[in-house]
Amino acid sequence: AAARKLKQQAKKAKGDAKKQKNAKKQKKPAAPLAVVPLLEQVLRCAAEERGKVTFGKSVIHGWGLFAKVPIKEGEAVAEYRGDIVRHSVANEREQRYRRQKKDLYLFAANTKQVIDGTDVGSIGRFLNHSCAPSCYIKLVEDEEHGIPHLAFFARCDILPGQELTFDYRLREEDDENKWECKCGAPTCRGTMN
């Protein structure tokens, strides 16, 4: 009788454990993924980018930007920051930088503003061009403050040590003014413009 009672208690305990396990599974539905506004993503990215990326010598051109950690597709990677100037000021600076034989880091944000990362730019300025890029760029306007933000997002999963690139999408030029592309991608167009 005692053995039968122990067997029944064990069976009941096993059943109770199974019920608890099922109750835990059904207890809380998965929380929906929070939608983070784009401007918030960009501002967070700017604060975290030094932990995600670093610059180093590139086989494509001069300096490049490289992943320090795995980066997921769609994740904000780095922001392109610098002086925000009018197009007329950017044109004057371009001429001066060319005379000084400086690399140009001028990026048109919109029809009114250019971000000049030449002298006071962020690490985002080191992304090189590729015809098969790992990143894309988005303009995010901070309408409250009138500040344009240019942020790079991962087009695909990126591995640590991988160089981050984007397609410069330069304006088409005649043959005399073409810039040779050295990205080395199988789909390389041969020129950046």
N, C-alpha and C positions, 0 to 999 in steps of 0.2 A: 504494500500500500504506500509506504514511504517512497519507494523507487518510482511508483507511478505518479505520485504527487510532485516529486522533483522533476520528472519528465514533463509534466503539464506546466510547471512554473517556467522551465527552460523554454518550452514552446511559446508560452505567453510572452516571456521577455524578448524572444526573437521576433515575435509578431509586433510587439510594442516598438522595438528598435527600427523595424522596417517601416512602421507607420510614421515614426519621428523623421526618418530619412526622407520619406515621400512628402511629409508636411514641410520640411525645410526647402525642398525643391520647389514646392508650390507657394510657399510663404510670400516671398517678395518677387514681383516681376522685375526683370532687368530695367534699370533706370534708362530712360531715353538719352541718347547722346546729346549733350548740350551744344547748341549752335553758338559758336563764338564769333561775334562781329569781326569783320575783316580788319578794321582799324585796330581793334584790341589785339588781334593776332600779330599784326605788324609791330605794335608797340612792345608786346611780349617778346617777339623775335629779336628786336633790337637789344633788349636787355639780356637775352640768352645767347646771342650769336657767338660770342667769344668761347663759349663752352662747346659749341657745335662745329665751328670751322676755324681754320688757320690758313695763313698764306705761306707759300713756298715757291721755289723755282718750278717753272712749268715747261713741259716739252712743247707746248703750243706757242707760247710767247711770254718772255720775261717772267713776271710773277703770276701766280695763279692762286685760286682759293680751293682748299681741300677739306673734305669732311674729317672731323676728329672722331665722330660717333656715327652709328647708323642713323640715317634720316629717312623717314617714311614718305612715300608718294603723297603729294598735297600739302606737306608740312612747310611752313615758312622757314626759310633758311637764313637769310641775311637781308638787311636793308641797305639801299644805296643812299648815302647821306652826303651832304656837303652844303656849300653856300647856295641859297635859292635866289636866283637872279632873273632879270628879264632877258629876253632873247637878244636884244641889242647889246646888253652888257656881256652876255656870253660870246657874242661875235667878236667884240673887242678883245676879250680875254683869249679867245682862240688864236687870234693873230699874235698877241703877245707871247703865248705859250709856244707857238710855232717858232717865233724868233729866238726864244730861249731854248729851243730844242727839247721841250718837256713833253712827256706823254700827256695826251688829252684825256680828261675824265669828265667830259661835258655830256649830260644826259637830258634831253628834252622831256620834261615831265608832262607838259600839256601845251596848249597854244600860247600861254602867257609866261610860263616859267621854265627855267632850266636849272638842273641841279649840277653844280660844279664841285666835283670831288677831287680836283687836282691838288690843292694845297691843304684842304681841311676835310678830306673825305673819309668815309668809313671803310672797313675791311671789304665791304661789298663791291668796291670798285675793282677788285682784283679778279672778278669772274671774267674769264676769257670767252671768246666766240667759239662756237662749234656748230657745224651743220647738223649734228646729231646731239643736241643739248640735253643736259640732265636737269636743267631748271628752266622756268619761264618767269617773266616779270609781270607784275600787276601794279597799276597805278591805284592808290587808295588816297582819296582826298579827305583831309581833315577840314571839313567845311566850317566848323566852329572857329578854327584858328587860321584858315586860309593857307594851310600848309600841305603841299603834295608829298606823299610818301611813295617811294618805289621799292617794292619788296620782291625778292626772289623766292619762288616756291619750287619744291621738288616735282619734276615731271614723272619721276619713277623712284623706286627705292634706291638709296645711295649708300654705298659701303664706306667704312672708314678708309681713308687714304685716297679715295676717288676724287679726281679733280672736278669741281663744279663749273659748269659752262652754261651759256645761253646763246640763243641766236640773236646777233646784234640787229638783224633786219635793217641793214643800212640801205639808204636810197640807191637805186640803180644808177650807175655811172657809165660813161662811155669807156671804151677799152683803155684809153690813156690814163684814166683816173681810177682804175680797179685796184683794190687792195687784195693781195694774195692771201688766201686762207691756208693756214698750216694746222688745221684741227686734226687731220689724219683719219677722220671718220670714213668708213666705207662709202657713205653717201655724200662726201665732200663735194661742194659745188665748184671748188677751185678759187673762188673769190668771196670776199665778205660782202661785196656790193655788186 
